[in-house]
Amino acid sequence: MACIMLYPFWHVLVGSVLPYEEAVKTRFNIIPRSISFEAYEYVFSKNTILMSVVVSVFVTVIGTLYQLLITSIAAYPLTKQDLPGRTAIFLFIIFTMFFGGGLIPYYLLIKSLGMVNSLAVMIIPAALSTYNLIVLKTFFQNIPIDLEESAKIDGAGYMRVFFQIIIPLSFPALATIALFIAVGQWNNWYVPMLFLNDKELWPLAMVLRDVLINNNMELTRSGSFVSKDFMLGDTIKNAIVMVSVIPIIIVYPFIQKHFVKGVMIGSIKS
Amino acid sequence: MATIGAKAVAGKDVRRRIVKYKMLYLMLLPAVAFLIIFSYIPMYGASIAFKEFWITKGILGSPWVGFKHFEQIFATDKFWQVFTNTIEINLMRLLFGFPAPIILAILLNEVRHRIFKRSIQTIIYLPHFISWVTISGILFALLSNEGLVNSIIVLFGGDPVNFLTSNSMFRPLLVISGIWKEVGWGTIIFLAALSGVNPDLYEASVIDGANRWKQIVHITLPSLLPIISILLILNFGSMMSGGFDQVFNMYNPMVYESGDVIDTYVYRIGLTQGQYSMATAIGLFLNVINFVLLIAVNSAAKKMNGHGIY
């Protein structure tokens, strides 16, 4: 079972480090006989790819902090049982989970807001995920109210309670949600495909899509590699795939133990 | 008089509470503002389905045309093809994809070795975090004409199969790759439900002479039923959405016949052909069906076994 899950990744990893001569000779490479990082050197020597990695990192970091702040700061008031209008506000938020305007009205809206061809489009509209909001709300509800009340007696307002008590106590939940948001941002190709026509703004996921799905060979067959065969194009493709997957695999183990709990909380309530 | 007085007091109380909680409303403000702008304004924008939309005139300035676009859509063969594709693909996903995580969770639950179980879980969750772009790229590498699978077929003397351009292969490919990506992730929720089962039940059943299989049928499965019914409802609620990410990254014009779903069709006629009103009408039609299905299935499920999502 685990082998079936892992083999495709292994195939790509091996494919990315096989030297050209080896790759031509054989197609079945469970264990590579020799390793070369030529393809990676090539990938990292391309400005297009380096720039796209910078864009991806920027969008992921800023987008995650921003979305995490707005989602958690909205989740906290919703835990207060006697807040007038709480149910109405909650329904107002939940309704967007089940009904939407559709692609075209959204596209027209973004266009009229002047966000086409600007990185803001990858960050600003992604302020809130309803699902994450529910998970955080449920988590906040389970924090003992006594802590909050003693802080209030000491004269702290809601804002201070939120930042000095709720946030520090919710670290595992916040880390989980942050992983979900970050992965979503890192993998986001849809928004740039719709709104970023300017290739210089493309994040790595979009470059990857251009190379893998649209089979744009500008990147895989140029420069010093032009004389070599098509096979090398595949090696470079594999290397780009690995560049996009490795950050996820690196972050993943640190948060993995938390997210199972996070998903449970979310699912029980919804 | 007394009730009016009580109301007045209650009104004052509410007002006092609103003032007391003004900071909390302020904290909700950004989220609500964003939802109004990025979710509710597009819902209003969906009105262009009933208008002859001209970009220069804007949504407000475009003239109303009633159900003209809907009539046009329903008269198109292509639309009905995409419509049935969506339903058929989703039914296939439901038939094969839905039970997969349940079965896997039950199997994992039988694994007693903790470290082994943990490491399997870690591995099977991973593909969920990889995007369909990457996975399609990997699939192409495995399944293209010179890819691994065809190399093996040729090695054993077979003829290469055009996995990626054949209409008969495309749907199984969608379903199988979908299971591969999400099955592990799907087990989380079932495993969580199973970890809540009282161990006494299993012990009692052993005393009564139940074997592993009987335990699964009489204890494990019934304890999963509530969560299964909730997930089924949610699944029905998205019967009309075709999993845009997956299909869009895997299909090509050769397999439109079997693989084109409503979501991808809306994208193509709307954004690549610029038929804004038509595409919006289709999108709205699909959203309404999804919403109605969700409500209908939910109330049916509630009547049958008391487990709904609201």
Contacts between the chains, C-beta under 8 A, distances in Angstrom:
chain1	res1	chain2	res2	distance
A	1	B	104	7.9
A	1	B	120	6.7
A	1	B	124	7.2
A	2	B	119	7.6
A	2	B	120	5.5
A	2	B	123	4.7
A	2	B	124	7.0
A	4	B	180	7.4
A	5	B	123	5.3
A	5	B	124	5.4
A	5	B	126	7.0
A	5	B	127	6.5
A	5	B	180	7.3
A	5	B	184	6.9
A	6	B	123	6.2
A	8	B	135	7.8
A	8	B	138	4.8
A	8	B	139	7.7
A	8	B	142	6.4
A	9	B	138	7.4
A	11	B	138	7.2
A	11	B	141	6.8
A	11	B	142	6.6
A	11	B	148	6.6
A	12	B	138	5.5
A	12	B	141	6.6
A	15	B	141	6.8
A	27	B	146	7.7
A	27	B	148	6.3
A	27	B	151	4.5
A	28	B	148	7.3
A	28	B	151	7.1
A	28	B	152	7.8
A	70	B	30	5.1
A	70	B	31	5.7
A	70	B	34	7.0
A	71	B	31	7.2
A	73	B	27	4.9
A	73	B	30	7.1
A	73	B	31	7.6
A	74	B	27	6.6
A	74	B	28	5.3
A	74	B	30	7.0
A	74	B	31	3.5
A	74	B	32	7.6
A	76	B	24	7.6
A	76	B	27	6.3
A	77	B	21	7.5
A	77	B	24	3.7
A	77	B	25	7.1
A	77	B	27	5.1
A	77	B	28	5.1
A	78	B	28	7.5
A	80	B	21	7.0
A	80	B	24	6.2
A	82	B	17	6.5
A	83	B	17	7.5
A	83	B	21	5.4
A	83	B	24	5.9
A	84	B	14	5.2
A	84	B	17	5.4
A	84	B	18	5.4
A	84	B	21	7.3
A	89	B	28	6.3
A	89	B	32	6.9
A	92	B	32	7.1
A	92	B	35	7.1
A	93	B	31	7.1
A	93	B	32	7.6
A	93	B	35	6.3
A	96	B	35	5.7
A	96	B	39	4.2
A	96	B	40	7.6
A	98	B	237	7.0
A	98	B	290	7.7
A	98	B	291	6.0
A	98	B	294	6.2
A	99	B	43	7.0
A	99	B	287	6.0
A	99	B	291	5.4
A	100	B	39	6.5
A	100	B	42	6.7
A	100	B	43	6.8
A	100	B	287	6.2
A	101	B	39	7.3
A	101	B	41	7.5
A	101	B	42	2.9
A	101	B	43	4.2
A	101	B	44	7.2
A	101	B	45	5.3
A	101	B	46	4.5
A	101	B	283	7.9
A	102	B	42	6.9
A	102	B	46	5.7
A	102	B	266	7.2
A	102	B	279	7.8
A	102	B	280	5.7
A	102	B	283	3.1
A	102	B	284	6.0
A	102	B	286	7.9
A	102	B	287	6.3
A	103	B	263	8.0
A	103	B	266	5.7
A	103	B	267	6.4
A	103	B	270	6.2
A	103	B	271	7.4
A	103	B	279	7.0
A	103	B	283	5.9
A	104	B	45	7.7
A	104	B	48	7.2
A	104	B	266	7.5
A	104	B	270	4.7
A	104	B	271	7.6
A	104	B	276	5.2
A	104	B	279	5.0
A	104	B	280	4.4
A	104	B	283	6.5
A	105	B	41	7.7
A	105	B	42	4.0
A	105	B	43	7.5
A	105	B	44	7.7
A	105	B	45	2.9
A	105	B	46	5.2
A	105	B	48	6.7
A	105	B	280	6.3
A	106	B	38	7.6
A	106	B	42	4.6
A	106	B	45	7.6
A	107	B	270	7.5
A	107	B	271	6.5
A	108	B	45	6.1
A	108	B	48	7.8
A	108	B	59	7.2
A	108	B	276	7.2
A	109	B	37	7.7
A	109	B	38	7.3
A	109	B	41	5.7
A	109	B	42	5.6
A	109	B	45	6.2
A	125	B	34	7.6
A	125	B	38	4.9
A	127	B	30	6.9
A	127	B	31	6.9
A	127	B	34	4.0
A	127	B	38	7.4
A	128	B	31	5.2
A	128	B	34	5.7
A	128	B	35	6.7
A	133	B	31	7.5
A	157	B	23	5.9
A	158	B	21	7.9
A	158	B	23	4.4
A	158	B	24	5.7
A	158	B	27	7.0
A	159	B	23	6.1
A	159	B	27	7.4
A	162	B	27	7.2
A	183	B	129	5.0
A	187	B	129	7.9
A	187	B	130	7.5
A	187	B	131	3.5
A	187	B	133	7.4
A	187	B	134	7.8
A	189	B	131	6.8
A	189	B	133	5.3
A	190	B	245	7.3
A	194	B	271	7.2
A	205	B	131	6.2
A	205	B	133	6.1
A	208	B	133	5.6
A	208	B	134	6.6
A	208	B	137	7.0
A	209	B	133	4.6
A	209	B	249	7.4
A	212	B	133	6.5
A	212	B	134	7.6
A	212	B	136	6.8
A	212	B	137	3.4
A	212	B	140	6.9
A	213	B	133	6.5
A	213	B	136	6.1
A	213	B	137	7.0
A	213	B	249	5.6
A	234	B	141	6.9
A	237	B	137	6.9
A	237	B	141	7.5
A	238	B	141	7.2
A	241	B	134	5.7
A	241	B	137	5.6
A	241	B	138	6.7
A	244	B	131	8.0
A	244	B	134	6.0
A	245	B	130	6.1
A	245	B	134	6.2
A	248	B	129	5.2
A	248	B	130	6.8
A	249	B	126	7.4
A	252	B	126	6.8
A	252	B	129	6.6
A	253	B	122	7.4
A	256	B	122	5.9
A	256	B	125	7.1
A	260	B	188	5.7
A	260	B	192	7.4
A	263	B	188	5.1
A	263	B	189	6.7
A	263	B	192	7.7
A	264	B	188	7.3
A	264	B	189	7.1
A	264	B	192	4.4
A	267	B	189	4.8
A	267	B	192	7.2
A	267	B	227	7.6
A	270	B	309	6.9
